[in-house]
């Protein structure tokens, strides 16, 4: 019963955290996207044209993200081979990165120069945390909607909505369940974005205290469902 209750909550908490970290990073680190890293191509171009800071971090974000995803995949494979709780351990590593990122942001922030070494290091730590979450989600929660990249999710929701308006088709079945899951994930992501904006405006870099707390909730949800699985 507990497993059935908590299982769908984990992707929602991950989406909430991703939206929060992405927005907080964008506001605190001169327009750096920590979760939606390909968006940094756009902000990099804007930085170069407008002469604003943060170009270094935006250049580094994608290669750092890719490297960490590779390492997360290798770690997950090794843990599974040893019959260890891969997802729980990987979420724990993400929690550690978020704690480090929060400590760096609070100690060195606010960041007026996005190209300064403390800002770049803080940004890359947060990028690494979101890369771990992306990898963990794709590897271990593939059936759940994505927790960070919402463009494709929004597209699928609109396709499902159009199909629902036309009525169920034999080849696709009813899209209602998927529509509900994906819509809820987008709401969670948007709530994370809004919360980060409000808390950054009120508390500045201290807003980075919340992502590790949300990561703890993710770990609790995973540990709870894992324990219930062993009982059944």
C-alpha positions as semicolon CSV with decimal commas, in nm:
position;residue;x (nm);y (nm);z (nm)
1;X;0,000;0,000;0,000
2;X;0,278;0,245;0,099
3;X;0,471;0,160;-0,217
4;X;0,170;0,232;-0,437
5;X;0,120;0,564;-0,258
6;X;0,481;0,687;-0,273
7;X;0,592;0,550;-0,613
8;X;0,435;0,832;-0,825
9;X;0,560;1,099;-0,583
10;X;0,930;1,048;-0,660
11;X;0,914;1,181;-1,022
12;X;0,711;1,479;-0,897
13;X;0,967;1,570;-0,632
14;X;1,244;1,534;-0,891
15;X;1,059;1,768;-1,128
16;X;0,997;2,018;-0,848
17;X;1,365;2,017;-0,758
18;X;1,479;2,047;-1,119
19;X;1,260;2,350;-1,183
20;X;1,381;2,506;-0,858
21;X;1,753;2,448;-0,920
22;X;1,730;2,561;-1,283
23;X;1,559;2,889;-1,190
24;X;1,773;2,959;-0,884
25;X;2,088;2,892;-1,087
26;X;1,968;3,116;-1,368
27;X;1,900;3,403;-1,126
28;X;2,211;3,364;-0,912
29;X;2,468;3,268;-1,176
30;X;2,415;3,525;-1,449
31;X;2,174;3,327;-1,664
32;X;2,322;2,978;-1,629
33;X;2,081;2,688;-1,690
34;X;2,187;2,405;-1,460
35;X;1,924;2,148;-1,568
36;X;1,822;2,253;-1,920
37;X;2,187;2,284;-2,027
38;X;2,124;2,317;-2,401
39;X;1,946;2,643;-2,321
40;X;2,291;2,781;-2,239
41;X;2,363;2,803;-2,612
42;X;2,104;3,080;-2,631
43;X;2,220;3,263;-2,319
44;X;2,583;3,224;-2,431
45;X;2,501;3,404;-2,754
46;X;2,324;3,675;-2,557
47;X;2,624;3,710;-2,323
48;X;2,864;3,752;-2,613
49;X;2,648;4,008;-2,792
50;X;2,545;4,207;-2,485
51;X;2,880;4,181;-2,310
52;X;2,739;4,030;-1,992
53;X;2,931;3,784;-1,776
54;X;2,884;3,410;-1,743
55;X;3,011;3,294;-2,082
56;X;3,270;3,058;-1,932
57;X;3,019;2,865;-1,725
58;X;2,780;2,844;-2,020
59;X;3,057;2,700;-2,237
60;X;3,150;2,444;-1,975
61;X;2,796;2,340;-1,880
62;X;2,729;2,097;-2,167
63;X;3,063;1,906;-2,156
64;X;3,043;1,883;-1,776
65;X;2,683;1,762;-1,800
66;X;2,777;1,498;-2,060
67;X;3,076;1,374;-1,861
68;X;2,874;1,338;-1,542
69;X;2,595;1,150;-1,724
70;X;2,855;0,903;-1,856
71;X;3,001;0,857;-1,509
72;X;2,654;0,813;-1,359
73;X;2,575;0,544;-1,615
74;X;2,899;0,360;-1,542
75;X;2,837;0,384;-1,168
76;X;2,480;0,261;-1,204
77;X;2,591;-0,038;-1,413
78;X;2,860;-0,129;-1,160
79;X;2,616;-0,106;-0,869
80;X;2,356;-0,318;-1,044
81;X;2,617;-0,584;-1,120
82;X;2,701;-0,597;-0,750
83;X;2,329;-0,614;-0,664
84;X;2,344;-0,286;-0,475
85;X;2,061;-0,028;-0,461
86;X;2,175;0,177;-0,758
87;X;1,904;0,442;-0,766
88;X;1,924;0,508;-0,392
89;X;2,302;0,548;-0,408
90;X;2,288;0,774;-0,712
91;X;2,024;0,994;-0,550
92;X;2,253;1,010;-0,246
93;X;2,539;1,131;-0,465
94;X;2,309;1,397;-0,613
95;X;2,218;1,506;-0,261
96;X;2,588;1,546;-0,179
97;X;2,642;1,764;-0,487
98;X;2,344;1,981;-0,396
99;X;2,477;2,026;-0,043
100;X;2,816;2,132;-0,184
101;X;2,648;2,363;-0,433
102;X;2,440;2,526;-0,160
103;X;2,746;2,572;0,062
104;X;2,942;2,732;-0,223
105;X;2,654;2,960;-0,322
106;X;2,600;3,080;0,033
107;X;2,972;3,123;0,105
108;X;3,074;3,299;-0,217
109;X;2,748;3,456;-0,333
110;X;2,590;3,678;-0,442
111;X;2,772;3,643;-0,774
112;X;2,810;3,973;-0,957
113;X;3,062;3,823;-1,202
114;X;2,950;3,498;-1,361
115;X;3,300;3,434;-1,499
116;X;3,471;3,442;-1,159
117;X;3,609;3,108;-1,044
118;X;3,372;3,071;-0,742
119;X;3,068;3,132;-0,966
120;X;3,190;2,888;-1,231
121;X;3,270;2,617;-0,974
122;X;2,933;2,662;-0,803
123;X;2,756;2,644;-1,136
124;X;2,936;2,328;-1,244
125;X;2,858;2,155;-0,913
126;X;2,489;2,230;-0,966
127;X;2,511;2,120;-1,331
128;X;2,666;1,793;-1,211
129;X;2,381;1,742;-0,963
130;X;2,121;1,790;-1,235
131;X;2,315;1,565;-1,472
132;X;2,302;1,290;-1,209
133;X;1,928;1,340;-1,173
134;X;1,876;1,327;-1,550
135;X;2,080;1,008;-1,579
136;X;1,908;0,845;-1,282
137;X;1,568;0,930;-1,422
138;X;1,643;0,792;-1,770
139;X;1,810;0,476;-1,636
140;X;1,587;0,384;-1,344
141;X;1,260;0,574;-1,396
142;X;1,227;0,552;-1,773
143;X;0,851;0,496;-1,759
144;X;0,797;0,823;-1,570
145;X;0,773;1,160;-1,750
146;X;1,102;1,354;-1,776
147;X;1,184;1,567;-1,475
148;X;1,374;1,847;-1,650
149;X;1,320;1,884;-2,025
150;X;0,960;2,002;-2,047
151;X;0,937;2,098;-2,415
152;X;0,891;1,740;-2,531
153;X;0,656;1,671;-2,242
154;X;0,441;1,972;-2,334
155;X;0,433;1,857;-2,696
156;X;0,314;1,510;-2,592
157;X;0,049;1,661;-2,365
158;X;-0,091;1,866;-2,653
159;X;-0,091;1,560;-2,881
160;X;-0,274;1,361;-2,613
161;X;-0,521;1,645;-2,566
162;X;-0,592;1,653;-2,940
163;X;-0,641;1,274;-2,938
164;X;-0,876;1,298;-2,641
165;X;-1,085;1,558;-2,823
166;X;-1,116;1,320;-3,120
167;X;-1,197;1,019;-2,905
168;X;-0,985;0,704;-2,845
169;X;-0,820;0,540;-3,143
170;X;-0,759;0,165;-3,166
171;X;-0,390;0,210;-3,241
172;X;-0,321;0,446;-2,949
173;X;-0,581;0,358;-2,688
174;X;-0,682;0,624;-2,437
175;X;-0,415;0,890;-2,370
176;X;-0,586;1,014;-2,054
177;X;-0,353;0,847;-1,802
178;X;-0,037;0,971;-1,973
179;X;-0,192;1,318;-2,007
180;X;-0,255;1,329;-1,631
181;X;0,095;1,207;-1,537
182;X;0,276;1,448;-1,767
183;X;0,055;1,743;-1,677
184;X;0,123;1,684;-1,308
185;X;0,498;1,676;-1,374
186;X;0,486;2,007;-1,559
187;X;0,288;2,162;-1,273
188;X;0,553;2,038;-1,028
189;X;0,834;2,178;-1,244
190;X;0,655;2,514;-1,278
191;X;0,595;2,524;-0,904
192;X;0,967;2,470;-0,850
193;X;1,048;2,757;-1,088
194;X;0,803;2,993;-0,917
195;X;0,923;2,896;-0,568
196;X;1,287;2,957;-0,661
197;X;1,208;3,298;-0,805
198;X;1,013;3,403;-0,497
199;X;1,267;3,270;-0,248
200;X;1,564;3,413;-0,438
201;X;1,395;3,755;-0,439
202;X;1,337;3,725;-0,064
203;X;1,648;3,543;0,061
204;X;1,908;3,567;-0,215
205;X;2,157;3,280;-0,234
206;X;2,016;3,129;0,086
207;X;1,741;2,990;-0,137
208;X;1,986;2,713;-0,230
209;X;1,919;2,551;0,108
210;X;1,594;2,402;-0,025
211;X;1,726;2,172;-0,306
212;X;1,921;1,946;-0,066
213;X;1,607;1,922;0,148
214;X;1,404;1,815;-0,156
215;X;1,679;1,566;-0,242
216;X;1,636;1,420;0,108
217;X;1,266;1,377;0,036
218;X;1,355;1,196;-0,287
219;X;1,584;0,962;-0,096
220;X;1,316;0,896;0,164
221;X;1,061;0,812;-0,106
222;X;1,305;0,575;-0,277
223;X;1,405;0,405;0,047
224;X;1,040;0,363;0,146
225;X;0,938;0,200;-0,181
226;X;1,252;-0,015;-0,178
227;X;1,177;-0,140;0,174
228;X;0,816;-0,217;0,077
229;X;0,939;-0,407;-0,230
230;X;1,151;-0,635;-0,012
231;X;0,848;-0,718;0,202
232;X;0,636;-0,834;-0,093
